[in-house]
Amino acid sequence: MVLRSGRELVRLVEMRRRKLGLTQMQVSRACGISQGHYSKLLNEEVPVGVRCATALATWLDDRHARVAASRPVRDARVARLLEAIAGDISRLTSLLTEPDGGDGREGRGRS
């Protein structure tokens, strides 16, 4: 693909971002720029510099887009696991603080 301008590159990145359901923050972080700068690029308030164009073009590569797209899914799974762990810790704490250990065998077989 041959790009005619930095603006065309920004439009392509924005189309990919929307297709993947990513936020501007997620794409800007993946590209190493601030969300504010990304927004200014979209609104044509700043020129697309060489470093920024390189980062945006690299992000367009499917490998990088897949990594960025998988983060929300991974983050949601991590959140669910943390909730489950918190519940397990709460139940374990309850069992350990009960006078008989919760099994009705106070003092037997414990060290």
WOFENTA-V661047 format. One record per pair of residues at least 6 apart in sequence whose ideal C-beta (glycine too) atoms are under 6 Angstrom apart, sorted by the first residue. I is the first residue (numbers start at 1). J is the second residue. D is the distance in Angstrom with one decimal. If there is no record, write none. Layout:
i	j	d
I	J	D
I	J	D
This chain:
i	j	d
3	9	5.3
6	48	2.7
6	53	5.2
9	53	5.9
9	56	5.4
10	41	5.0
13	56	4.9
17	27	4.9
20	69	4.6
24	35	5.2
24	38	5.2
25	35	4.7
26	68	5.7
28	35	4.6
28	38	4.0
30	59	5.5
30	68	4.6
31	55	4.0
31	56	5.8
31	59	5.2
32	55	5.5
40	46	4.6
95	102	4.2
100	106	4.1
